[in-house]
Amino acid sequence: MTEDEVWKEIPDLPGYLASSMGRIRRQGRPIRKPVINRKGYVVLGVTGKQFRAHRLICRTFHGPAPEGCEVGHLNGNRTDNRAENLKWVTPKENQAHRAIHGTELKGTKQPSANFTRAQLEDILERVVRRRETIASVARSYGVSRPSISLFMNGITYCSELGLKP
């Protein structure tokens, strides 16, 4: 059973409509196709500016953002912009949702990660089992010694391989 799609004018963007099903359109003519940005959010150009669709839809159906709040995707899917899936939440609540849904950007999932899971397994193999020095492993990966030491001491990436800090 599906609900009927409801269209409402987006506050502060006259002539643009947001739908309860997560779509955006312009009255009278279509807008350019939305794109997915590098963080996985639906982004579209409106009046020469870039907007994240989830923010426009949440503002339209749930009112303006309370002070210090951001949009949370309740099911963890950043492309699911249905009004029922969006909610204004605190950054702390949003972080808790990411942890629950497994979408938290930590360890190898963060864009700035130095290592993949396979590389972490290789580092463990080389340092623990083969007794290579941290310095030689760091050189082979082109990273600093502290990058390897932090992992080996359980400070970074420890949850990636089910290790305890």
C-alpha positions as CSV (number, residue, x, y, z in Angstrom):
1,M,0.0,0.0,0.0
2,T,1.5,3.4,-1.0
3,E,0.5,6.8,0.2
4,D,-0.6,9.4,-2.2
5,E,2.2,11.8,-3.2
6,V,1.7,15.3,-1.7
7,W,3.4,18.3,-3.3
8,K,4.1,21.5,-1.3
9,E,5.9,24.8,-2.2
10,I,9.4,24.9,-0.7
11,P,9.7,27.8,1.8
12,D,11.9,30.6,0.6
13,L,12.1,29.1,-3.0
14,P,8.9,30.3,-4.7
15,G,8.0,28.3,-7.8
16,Y,9.8,25.1,-6.5
17,L,7.8,22.2,-5.1
18,A,8.9,19.3,-2.9
19,S,7.0,16.0,-2.7
20,S,6.4,13.7,0.2
21,M,8.0,11.0,-1.9
22,G,11.3,12.8,-2.0
23,R,11.1,14.5,-5.4
24,I,11.6,18.2,-6.3
25,R,10.2,20.0,-9.3
26,R,9.8,23.5,-10.7
27,Q,6.3,24.8,-11.5
28,G,5.9,25.2,-15.2
29,R,9.1,23.5,-16.3
30,P,11.4,20.6,-15.2
31,I,14.6,21.1,-13.3
32,R,17.9,19.5,-14.2
33,K,18.3,15.9,-13.1
34,P,19.6,15.7,-9.5
35,V,23.1,14.1,-8.9
36,I,24.6,12.2,-6.1
37,N,27.5,14.0,-4.5
38,R,30.6,12.3,-3.2
39,K,29.1,11.9,0.3
40,G,26.1,10.1,-1.1
41,Y,23.5,12.9,-0.9
42,V,21.1,13.9,-3.7
43,V,22.0,17.4,-4.8
44,L,20.4,19.7,-7.3
45,G,20.9,23.1,-8.8
46,V,18.2,25.6,-8.0
47,T,18.4,29.4,-8.9
48,G,22.1,29.0,-9.5
49,K,22.9,27.4,-6.2
50,Q,23.5,23.8,-5.1
51,F,21.0,22.4,-2.6
52,R,20.8,19.0,-0.8
53,A,17.4,17.6,-1.5
54,H,16.9,16.1,1.9
55,R,17.3,19.6,3.5
56,L,14.7,21.1,1.2
57,I,12.2,18.3,1.7
58,C,12.7,18.2,5.5
59,R,12.2,22.0,5.7
60,T,9.1,21.8,3.5
61,F,7.4,19.0,5.4
62,H,8.8,19.4,9.0
63,G,9.3,23.1,9.3
64,P,12.5,25.1,9.7
65,A,15.5,23.5,11.3
66,P,15.6,24.0,15.1
67,E,18.8,25.6,16.3
68,G,21.8,23.3,16.1
69,C,19.9,20.5,14.2
70,E,20.6,18.7,11.0
71,V,18.6,16.3,8.9
72,G,18.6,12.6,9.8
73,H,17.7,9.8,7.4
74,L,15.9,7.4,9.7
75,N,16.6,4.3,7.6
76,G,20.3,5.3,7.0
77,N,19.8,5.6,3.2
78,R,21.0,9.0,2.1
79,T,19.2,8.8,-1.2
80,D,15.8,8.0,0.4
81,N,14.4,11.5,0.8
82,R,10.8,10.7,1.5
83,A,9.4,13.1,4.1
84,E,8.5,10.2,6.4
85,N,12.2,9.1,6.4
86,L,13.5,12.6,7.3
87,K,13.7,14.2,10.7
88,W,15.4,17.2,12.3
89,V,17.9,15.7,14.8
90,T,20.9,16.9,16.8
91,P,24.4,16.0,15.5
92,K,24.7,13.5,18.4
93,E,21.4,11.8,17.5
94,N,22.5,11.7,13.8
95,Q,25.8,10.1,14.8
96,A,24.0,7.5,16.8
97,H,21.8,6.7,13.8
98,R,24.9,6.3,11.6
99,A,26.3,3.8,14.1
100,I,23.1,1.8,14.2
101,H,22.8,1.7,10.4
102,G,26.5,1.0,9.8
103,T,26.9,4.2,7.7
104,E,29.3,5.9,10.1
105,L,32.4,7.2,8.3
106,K,35.1,5.7,10.5
107,G,38.0,3.4,9.8
108,T,38.4,2.4,6.2
109,K,35.0,4.0,5.3
110,Q,36.3,7.6,5.8
111,P,37.4,9.4,2.7
112,S,40.7,10.2,4.3
113,A,41.5,6.6,5.3
114,N,45.1,5.5,4.7
115,F,44.3,1.8,4.5
116,T,41.9,-0.7,3.2
117,R,40.8,-3.7,5.2
118,A,43.1,-6.0,3.1
119,Q,46.0,-3.7,3.8
120,L,45.3,-3.7,7.6
121,E,45.4,-7.5,7.4
122,D,48.6,-7.4,5.5
123,I,50.1,-5.0,8.1
124,L,49.2,-7.3,10.9
125,E,50.6,-10.3,9.1
126,R,53.9,-8.5,8.4
127,V,54.4,-6.9,11.8
128,V,53.1,-9.6,14.1
129,R,53.8,-12.9,12.3
130,R,56.8,-12.0,10.1
131,R,58.3,-9.6,12.7
132,E,59.0,-6.8,10.2
133,T,59.7,-3.5,11.7
134,I,57.0,-0.8,11.8
135,A,59.4,1.5,9.9
136,S,59.9,-0.9,7.0
137,V,56.1,-1.6,6.7
138,A,55.4,2.2,6.8
139,R,58.0,2.8,4.1
140,S,56.4,0.1,1.9
141,Y,53.0,1.8,2.2
142,G,54.4,5.3,1.9
143,V,53.0,6.4,5.2
144,S,54.6,7.7,8.5
145,R,55.6,5.3,11.2
146,P,52.9,6.7,13.5
147,S,50.2,5.7,11.0
148,I,51.3,2.0,11.5
149,S,52.0,2.4,15.2
150,L,48.5,3.9,15.9
151,F,46.9,0.9,14.3
152,M,49.2,-1.7,16.0
153,N,48.6,-0.1,19.4
154,G,44.8,-0.3,18.9
155,I,44.2,3.4,18.6
156,T,43.0,3.6,15.0
157,Y,41.2,1.0,12.8
158,C,41.0,-1.5,15.6
159,S,37.3,-2.2,15.0
160,E,37.9,-2.9,11.3
161,L,39.3,-6.3,12.1
162,G,37.3,-7.0,15.2
163,L,40.2,-6.1,17.5
164,K,39.8,-4.5,20.9
165,P,41.7,-1.2,21.6
